[in-house]
Amino acid sequence: MTPFATKMLPAKPDVIAPDGSEVRLLQRLERGSMGHFRLAPGQVAKPVVHRTVEEIWFVISGSGQMCWSQNGHEEIVPLRFGQSLTIPVDTAFQFRAAADESLGIVGVTMPPWPGADEAMPAQGPWKPTV
């Protein structure tokens, strides 16, 4: 078995994330996994907090907003093409796509995503639509 892998972005989502976004699985290694997350125009994800994983996101298409909250500090930032951001463990977060375009993000999860029980419901500033 070769230690190398390649994969094209799947046309259809592999799963729906606990936050409601579409997920297309890309790659996975022992210490991390990578996926493509998508929200359709105007969609608002459910607010969640991860138990054990941290993530690094890179916006590859569209625009929107992200709200983070940790230890009593909350911040809302714009999401736009070319921007990267981090989501540390125990950070509540919610994101949404702009009304006129879908939002596409490539995310790296460390360690690899362990399953649906990883994400717990959290409080967020917007009403979820997914």
C-alpha positions as CSV (number, residue, x, y, z in Angstrom):
1,M,0.0,0.0,0.0
2,T,1.4,3.4,-1.0
3,P,1.6,6.1,1.8
4,F,0.3,8.8,-0.7
5,A,-3.3,9.6,-1.6
6,T,-5.1,11.9,-4.0
7,K,-8.7,12.8,-4.2
8,M,-10.9,15.2,-6.2
9,L,-13.5,17.4,-4.5
10,P,-16.7,15.3,-4.5
11,A,-19.6,16.7,-6.4
12,K,-22.1,15.8,-3.6
13,P,-21.6,16.1,0.2
14,D,-20.4,13.0,2.1
15,V,-22.2,14.1,5.3
16,I,-23.9,17.0,7.0
17,A,-21.8,18.4,9.9
18,P,-23.4,18.8,13.3
19,D,-23.5,22.6,12.6
20,G,-25.6,21.8,9.4
21,S,-23.0,22.7,6.8
22,E,-22.4,20.3,3.9
23,V,-19.1,18.4,4.2
24,R,-17.1,16.9,1.4
25,L,-14.3,14.7,2.9
26,L,-10.9,15.3,1.4
27,Q,-8.0,13.6,3.1
28,R,-7.2,12.0,6.5
29,L,-3.9,11.0,8.2
30,E,-3.2,9.8,11.7
31,R,-2.9,13.3,13.1
32,G,-5.4,15.3,11.1
33,S,-8.2,15.4,8.5
34,M,-9.3,17.8,5.9
35,G,-12.7,18.6,4.5
36,H,-14.6,21.1,2.4
37,F,-17.5,22.9,4.2
38,R,-20.2,24.7,2.3
39,L,-23.2,26.8,3.2
40,A,-25.7,27.9,0.5
41,P,-26.4,31.6,0.0
42,G,-28.1,33.1,3.1
43,Q,-27.7,29.9,5.2
44,V,-26.8,30.2,8.9
45,A,-25.1,27.2,10.7
46,K,-26.0,25.9,14.1
47,P,-23.7,27.2,16.9
48,V,-21.5,24.4,18.2
49,V,-18.4,23.9,20.4
50,H,-15.9,21.1,19.8
51,R,-14.9,18.8,22.7
52,T,-11.4,17.7,21.6
53,V,-10.5,19.0,18.2
54,E,-9.1,22.3,16.9
55,E,-9.5,23.5,13.3
56,I,-7.8,25.7,10.8
57,W,-10.1,27.1,8.1
58,F,-9.3,28.7,4.8
59,V,-12.1,30.5,2.8
60,I,-12.0,29.4,-0.8
61,S,-15.2,31.0,-2.1
62,G,-17.9,33.4,-1.2
63,S,-18.2,35.5,1.9
64,G,-20.0,35.6,5.2
65,Q,-19.4,36.0,8.9
66,M,-18.0,34.0,11.8
67,C,-18.8,34.5,15.5
68,W,-16.4,33.0,18.1
69,S,-16.9,32.9,21.8
70,Q,-14.6,31.6,24.5
71,N,-14.2,32.5,28.2
72,G,-16.7,35.3,28.1
73,H,-15.1,37.0,25.0
74,E,-17.1,37.1,21.8
75,E,-16.0,38.4,18.4
76,I,-17.7,38.6,15.0
77,V,-15.4,38.7,12.0
78,P,-16.0,38.8,8.2
79,L,-15.3,35.7,6.1
80,R,-14.0,36.3,2.6
81,F,-11.9,34.6,-0.1
82,G,-8.3,34.1,0.9
83,Q,-8.9,34.5,4.7
84,S,-7.7,31.8,7.2
85,L,-8.8,31.5,10.8
86,T,-8.4,29.2,13.8
87,I,-11.0,27.5,16.0
88,P,-9.3,26.4,19.2
89,V,-10.7,23.6,21.4
90,D,-13.6,24.8,23.7
91,T,-14.5,27.7,21.4
92,A,-18.2,28.1,20.6
93,F,-18.7,29.2,17.0
94,Q,-21.3,29.9,14.4
95,F,-21.0,31.0,10.8
96,R,-23.2,32.2,8.0
97,A,-23.0,32.8,4.3
98,A,-23.8,36.1,2.6
99,A,-27.3,36.4,1.1
100,D,-26.0,36.4,-2.5
101,E,-23.4,33.6,-2.7
102,S,-22.5,30.3,-1.1
103,L,-19.6,30.1,1.3
104,G,-16.9,27.5,0.7
105,I,-14.2,26.7,3.3
106,V,-11.4,24.1,3.4
107,G,-10.8,23.0,7.0
108,V,-8.1,21.0,8.7
109,T,-9.2,19.2,11.9
110,M,-6.5,18.1,14.4
111,P,-6.7,15.3,15.6
112,P,-9.0,13.8,12.8
113,W,-12.7,14.3,13.3
114,P,-13.8,11.5,15.8
115,G,-17.5,11.5,15.0
116,A,-20.8,13.3,15.6
117,D,-20.5,13.4,19.4
118,E,-17.5,15.7,19.0
119,A,-19.7,18.8,18.5
120,M,-22.0,20.0,21.3
121,P,-24.7,22.6,20.9
122,A,-23.7,26.2,21.9
123,Q,-25.2,29.7,22.0
124,G,-24.8,31.9,18.9
125,P,-26.0,35.3,17.8
126,W,-28.0,34.2,14.8
127,K,-31.0,32.0,14.2
128,P,-29.9,28.8,12.4
129,T,-31.4,28.0,9.0
130,V,-29.9,24.6,8.3
